[in-house]
Amino acid sequence: MGRSSSLPRRVNPARPVNANSPHRVFAFGVFLSVWILLILGRLYGLEVIEYVKWLAVEQKQQQHTRPLPALRGTIYDRARRELAIAVPVESVGAAPREVQDPGIAATLLAPLVGVAAGELESRLHNARRFFFVKHGISDKLAERVRSLGLAGISVESEMKRVYPRGSLAAAVMGYAGTEDQGLAGLESGLESMIAGQPGRMLLSEDAHGHVFHSTEWKGQPGANVVLTLDADIQGIVQTTVEQAVADHHAAGAVAIVEEPSTGRILAMVSEPTFDPNRYDQFKPDTRNNRAIQWVYEPGSMFKLVTYSGALEEGLTSPEEMIDCQMGSITIDGHVIHDDERFGVMTIEQALAHSSDVAAIKIGLRLGQDRFYQYMRRYGFGARTGIDLPGEEQGLLKPPERWSGISIGALSMGQEVGVTALQIVSAYSAIANRGVLVPPRIIDHFERGSLLTEPQPRPSRRVLSERTVQIMKHMLTTVVQEGSGRKAQLNGYSAAGKTGTGQKIDPSGAYSHRHFVSSFVGMAPAGHPAIVVLISVDSPVGAYYGAEVAAPVFKSIAEQVLTRMNVPKDRPTTTIAANRVPPGAAALWKPARHSEAIEDGPPPEISTHDGLSRDEIASSVKPVALTNASAKPPDTMVLPSGPLVTVPDLTGLAQRPVATQCAALGLDLVFSGSGLASEQYPQAGGKVPQGTKIRVRFER
C-alpha cells in the first residue's frame, strides 16, 4: 500500500525558522546609519562649524600683539628750528611667561631699574603679557641688563619725546609722559594731530612661551607742527624776564611779543618755568602758562578802553581841559585818590600821567552800556581762541551786576580780570589801525608734502582809523612825557601804557603790599612791527609799572626790533635842516580805506571807513598837541615820498590848514588855537610827502 499524504514533513534542526529576521536586520541598519550620521555631524560641527571658534581659542593661547609706538610729529619754530623731537631710546621689557624664576629675575633686575624687588616679582608672577619695566634707559644700563642673560627680560626700542632747547618756551610746548602721550601745553592740545597711529606686532608662541613667528604692521607718523614762535626772540625775552624777576625778587612774570598785523605770537614767556625733559622734578605751578591762565587786574593799562571808547563816541578830545580835582574824587560814597595831586590838565596829559580821577570822569560820560560794549569789542571777558589748552576767559561782569562804584573802578582797571594775551590783543588792534586780528601760535601743519593751516578766525574792526591815530599819539605821549618815560627806546619811537594793579589779599580786600607791575607798548609808534607786554607779579620794593616793567619793555623791544631788522625811525645822527622838537608827533593822519574785515562794527559804533581824504579832513577836527612848538626840531627822519611845495598857511584857521596838508600828504602837528601865525618848514620849500609840518595858532 502506498504512504498516506497526511504524514508530517521532516524538519532539519540546523535551520531554525524565525518569521521576524528581516525586520531585525532593517532595524540594525537604521541604527547604524543614524550613529554614523551623528558621528559625521559632530565631526562636521567640530571641523567646520566650530573651527573659527577653536581657531580663535588656539590663537589666543598662542598669539598676542605688542603695540609699536608711532613716530610723534616734530614741533618747529617759524624758522624750522626743532623745539620738540622724537628720538629712539632703549627700555627694559619683560615677557612673564618666559621668565623661568621670577624671584631670581626680580632680585637681579630691581637694583638696576630702581624698583622694589618684591613689587617686580609680583608683576612677573601675575602679568600674562609683555610689559615695560623701565622706559628710556642709558646705553650703559642697557648693556648691564643684557649681561644678566635673564630669560624673558629684554632691552626693547621705544620712542621718547626730547626738548633740545630745554626750558625755552616750556609753558607753550608742555610735555609728553613716559608713554609718549601729551600731558600739557601744545603736546596735549595737538595730541590728535602729532601723536600718529601706533603700529603693532603679532607674536606666535609655543606651549613654553617661546616666540616662533612674528608679523609687524607699521603705524602712521604724526604730523609736524610749525609755530609762529621765533626761538631767537623767545630766548631774548626769556632771558630778560628771568633777570627782571631776579632783580625785583618777584613771584613771577609773563611777557608776550606779538606781530599785530598778523596776530602771530613771536614769543610767549612764563616765569617761573621748568624743563620739559624733567617735568616731574618741578612744582606743578611752574608748569602753568601765565600768558593764558593767569587772570589779574590790569590797572591803568585798561584805560585804553575808557579813553578810546570816549574818543570814538565823540565825548572828548585830547586837547579838552579836565579838572583832576587835586587827585581826589568821590563815587558812590567811596573816595578815590590819584598818586599825585593833579589840577586842570588836558585829556592827553591826564592819560600820560595816568590820572584815575580823569579816567573815572571819562568812564561816567561813556556810561555803563557803551563802556561794557567796548570792553567786549576788545575781547575782554572771552577767550581769544588761540590754539593752546587751558586758556581762561577772564572776569567781566555784565552791567546788571555792577555796583554803584563799578563804572569808576572799571574805568581805571579794577573789578575786571584779564589775561596777558587779552591785553596784547587789545593793544595790537590799536597798532593795526583799529583791526583786531585774533592771536595765533600755529603757523601750519606738515604731513609729508601736504601743508595745512589752522582754520582762520575772522578779524574785526574795533575802532575807526581816526580814533586809532589819536590814541596812538596819546600813547606816544605817555612814553615821551608821562609815566612811561623809562620805556623810551634807542633808535625807535614807542607808544604804550603803564599799569599797576593791586592784588587781592586773603581777606578779600586790596593788598597794600602785593602788586602786578605792567607795561604794554608798540614800536615803532608810527607803523608798529611788534606789540610787547610785560607783567611782573609781586615785585619787592619798587612796584609801579613805570619803575619795574617799563625798563623791561625797553630792553626787550630794542633787542627784538634789532633782531627783526626793523628800520630805525629815530636815528642818532642829527639832520640840521629838519630838526624835530622832543616829543613832537603827528596827531592827525589821512585815513586809508579799510581792509575787508569779516566781522564789522555794530551799527551803534560809528566809523569813518570809506571816506576820502578830503572828506575826513573837512569833517574831523585835528587835535592839538599840548606844549608842541613850531620851532625847528632836534632830529627827524626824512620821508622818501614825492616832493611837494610847502604852502603858505599863515593867517588860516585850523580846518583849512588841515585840508591843505591832507591834500598834499603832509603830516600836521600844531599847537594853540585861532589863526596860523608860524609854520615850519617855511612856505615855498620842497619836501617829500609824509613830512611833518608844524604850525602854531594864535588868537
Salt bridges, closest charged atoms under 4 A:
GLU50 OE2 - ARG42 NH1 3.86
ASP77 OD2 - ARG81 NH2 2.85
GLU90 OE2 - ARG146 NH2 2.61
GLU121 OE2 - HIS125 NE2 3.67
GLU143 OE2 - ARG146 NH1 2.96
GLU156 OE2 - ARG66 NH1 3.56
GLU158 OE1 - HIS135 ND1 2.64
GLU179 OE2 - HIS135 NE2 3.26
GLU187 OE1 - ARG72 NE 3.07
GLU187 OE2 - ARG161 NE 2.69
GLU191 OE1 - ARG72 NH2 2.67
GLU205 OE2 - HIS64 ND1 3.54
GLU205 OE1 - ARG97 NH1 3.65
ASP206 OD2 - HIS210 ND1 3.71
ASP230 OD2 - ARG78 NE 3.21
ASP230 OD1 - ARG81 NH2 3.31
ASP232 OD2 - ARG81 NH1 2.95
ASP232 OD2 - ARG563 NH2 2.67
GLU259 OE1 - ARG264 NH1 3.30
ASP275 OD2 - ARG278 NE 3.61
GLU313 OE1 - ARG370 NH1 3.49
GLU319 OE2 - LYS621 NZ 3.73
GLU320 OE2 - ARG365 NH2 2.60
GLU348 OE2 - HIS473 NE2 3.06
ASP356 OD1 - LYS303 NZ 2.76
GLU415 OE1 - LYS397 NZ 3.71
ASP443 OD1 - ARG264 NE 3.52
ASP443 OD2 - HIS444 ND1 2.69
GLU446 OE2 - ARG80 NH1 2.54
GLU446 OE2 - HIS444 NE2 3.12
ASP537 OD2 - ARG290 NH1 3.30
ASP537 OD1 - LYS503 NZ 2.81
GLU558 OE2 - LYS554 NZ 2.76
GLU595 OE2 - ARG433 NH2 3.48
ASP609 OD2 - ARG461 NE 3.14
ASP634 OD1 - ARG579 NH2 3.21
GLU678 OE2 - ARG696 NE 3.58
